[in-house]
């Protein structure tokens, strides 16, 4: 990844922090999250995707923000930065 970004291993995060990051990802991706139970189900599925390496957690050193991305999103994003 680009020097500006650091991949954060999900196992290093506190459970509550990881759950919050995944909850934000759920709402941004347009999952049906009208009920708390649904959000919890999506978060559990996303945690499994993290374990399989399908999702990554990236920290932007410049903006001090952290995002959950699909592996494909992260690769595309990094490629776009290289072209700049």
Rosetta silent file (secondary structure, phi, psi, omega in degrees, C-alpha in Angstrom):
SEQUENCE: XXXXXXXXXXXXXXXXXXXXXXXXXXXXXXXXXXXXXXXXXXXXXXXXXXXXXXXXXXXXXXXXXXXXXXXXXXXXXXXXXXXX
SCORE:     score description
SCORE:     0.000 S_00000001
   1 L     0.000  163.532  178.908    0.000    0.000    0.000 S_00000001
   2 L   -61.316  148.533 -176.731    0.917    3.616   -0.369 S_00000001
   3 L   -57.236  -26.198 -178.463    3.153    5.082    2.393 S_00000001
   4 L   -71.456  -19.814 -173.924    0.287    7.238    3.586 S_00000001
   5 E  -115.586  142.621  178.972   -1.765    4.155    4.503 S_00000001
   6 E  -126.153  129.800  174.673   -1.153    1.434    7.044 S_00000001
   7 E   -80.426  130.319 -179.597   -3.060   -1.825    7.167 S_00000001
   8 L  -101.314  117.112  175.196   -4.237   -2.542   10.698 S_00000001
   9 L   -61.905  126.520 -174.162   -4.484   -6.243   11.591 S_00000001
  10 H   -61.290  -26.661 -179.170   -8.010   -6.652   12.928 S_00000001
  11 H   -69.053  -14.475  178.663   -6.790   -8.868   15.774 S_00000001
  12 H   -84.521  -13.154 -176.680   -4.970   -5.907   17.314 S_00000001
  13 L   -87.888  146.325  171.871   -8.174   -3.930   17.813 S_00000001
  14 L   -60.975  148.271 -178.210  -10.351   -4.043   20.898 S_00000001
  15 H   -56.227  -45.035 -178.518  -13.599   -5.910   20.213 S_00000001
  16 H   -63.773  -39.024  179.423  -15.740   -2.797   20.738 S_00000001
  17 H   -65.996  -46.356  178.883  -13.561   -0.754   18.368 S_00000001
  18 H   -61.698  -44.312  179.027  -13.686   -3.419   15.679 S_00000001
  19 H   -60.779  -39.177  179.178  -17.451   -3.775   16.052 S_00000001
  20 H   -66.424  -44.116  177.152  -17.889   -0.019   15.668 S_00000001
  21 H   -59.629  -43.330 -179.914  -15.727    0.081   12.524 S_00000001
  22 H   -68.534  -35.501  176.867  -17.711   -2.791   11.038 S_00000001
  23 H   -63.278  -41.538  177.471  -21.021   -1.129   11.986 S_00000001
  24 H   -63.723  -42.693  177.487  -19.967    2.028   10.139 S_00000001
  25 H   -58.467  -42.982  179.675  -18.984   -0.095    7.129 S_00000001
  26 H   -58.531  -48.224 -176.482  -22.440   -1.720    7.190 S_00000001
  27 H   -69.871  -34.912  179.138  -24.252    1.619    7.127 S_00000001
  28 H   -72.272  -30.532 -177.438  -22.005    3.093    4.411 S_00000001
  29 L   -84.520   -3.082  176.043  -22.347    0.079    2.142 S_00000001
  30 L    81.339   21.080  174.801  -26.138    0.266    2.188 S_00000001
  31 L   -62.000  153.321  174.522  -26.828   -2.977    4.024 S_00000001
  32 L   -72.484  101.140 -173.662  -30.366   -3.289    5.346 S_00000001
  33 L  -123.299   41.708 -177.229  -29.597   -2.089    8.850 S_00000001
  34 L   -76.558  -19.181  179.970  -32.963   -0.946   10.113 S_00000001
  35 L  -124.009  144.764 -179.071  -32.811   -3.177   13.186 S_00000001
  36 H   -57.319  -37.037  179.494  -29.985   -3.614   15.669 S_00000001
  37 H   -61.746  -38.485  179.046  -30.186   -7.400   15.251 S_00000001
  38 H   -65.564  -42.336  178.342  -29.566   -7.015   11.526 S_00000001
  39 H   -61.157  -44.221  178.979  -26.514   -4.845   12.151 S_00000001
  40 H   -60.545  -39.339  178.358  -25.181   -7.439   14.580 S_00000001
  41 H   -65.593  -44.468  178.662  -25.671  -10.168   11.969 S_00000001
  42 H   -63.400  -42.283  179.601  -23.873   -8.143    9.300 S_00000001
  43 H   -60.448  -41.553  178.375  -21.031   -7.337   11.704 S_00000001
  44 H   -63.032  -41.084  178.151  -20.614  -11.048   12.444 S_00000001
  45 H   -66.281  -39.848  178.980  -20.472  -11.808    8.718 S_00000001
  46 H   -66.572  -36.156  177.119  -17.958   -9.021    8.141 S_00000001
  47 H   -60.770  -39.838  176.833  -15.788  -10.334   10.967 S_00000001
  48 H   -64.656  -39.939  178.008  -15.694  -13.673    9.109 S_00000001
  49 H   -64.625  -36.287  175.001  -14.714  -11.852    5.914 S_00000001
  50 H   -62.181  -44.169 -179.229  -11.869  -10.166    7.809 S_00000001
  51 H   -63.285  -33.103  179.208  -10.669  -13.552    9.002 S_00000001
  52 H   -83.165   -6.458  179.656  -10.715  -14.857    5.422 S_00000001
  53 L    83.262   15.393  179.343   -8.765  -11.811    4.196 S_00000001
  54 L   -84.001  -21.225  176.684  -11.608  -10.454    2.058 S_00000001
  55 E  -121.871  152.390  175.222  -11.725   -7.193    4.028 S_00000001
  56 E  -133.813  156.576  175.460   -8.903   -5.017    5.324 S_00000001
  57 E  -110.749  120.315 -177.073   -8.703   -2.179    7.811 S_00000001
  58 E  -115.727  134.588  176.642   -6.709    0.760    6.517 S_00000001
  59 E  -109.490  128.257  177.837   -5.525    3.753    8.525 S_00000001
  60 E   -92.531  110.621 -176.974   -4.815    7.017    6.699 S_00000001
  61 L   -64.573  -36.062 -177.272   -1.905    8.670    8.494 S_00000001
  62 L   -67.670  -45.446 -177.334   -2.558   12.037    6.845 S_00000001
  63 L   -97.360   -5.986 -178.203   -6.234   12.352    7.808 S_00000001
  64 L    56.162   39.648  177.037   -6.015   10.125   10.898 S_00000001
  65 E  -116.630  154.915 -178.868   -9.045    8.166    9.734 S_00000001
  66 E  -126.789  133.848 -176.789   -9.575    4.434    9.660 S_00000001
  67 E  -131.879  148.397  169.396  -11.721    2.601    7.135 S_00000001
  68 E   -95.653  132.443 -179.661  -12.826   -0.939    6.450 S_00000001
  69 E  -136.510  153.216  168.816  -12.485   -1.811    2.777 S_00000001
  70 E   -69.133  158.415  178.331  -12.866   -4.838    0.631 S_00000001
  71 H   -58.683  -39.724  179.484   -9.540   -6.120   -0.589 S_00000001
  72 H   -64.927  -41.967  177.631  -10.521   -5.024   -4.091 S_00000001
  73 H   -60.339  -44.067 -179.270  -11.397   -1.502   -2.885 S_00000001
  74 H   -62.868  -42.838  179.036   -8.037   -1.202   -1.141 S_00000001
  75 H   -65.051  -43.712  179.018   -6.156   -2.344   -4.257 S_00000001
  76 H   -63.940  -41.515  179.274   -8.103    0.028   -6.496 S_00000001
  77 H   -62.891  -46.120  179.953   -7.577    2.902   -4.094 S_00000001
  78 H   -63.874  -39.971  178.059   -3.841    2.263   -3.883 S_00000001
  79 H   -61.882  -41.707  177.822   -3.627    2.031   -7.675 S_00000001
  80 H   -62.273  -35.561  178.245   -5.367    5.391   -7.992 S_00000001
  81 H   -69.004  -36.269  179.827   -2.842    6.963   -5.638 S_00000001
  82 H   -65.274  -31.598 -177.730    0.077    5.630   -7.684 S_00000001
  83 H   -77.695  -17.966 -178.649   -1.308    7.296  -10.804 S_00000001
  84 L   -73.076    0.000    0.000   -1.462   10.726   -9.140 S_00000001
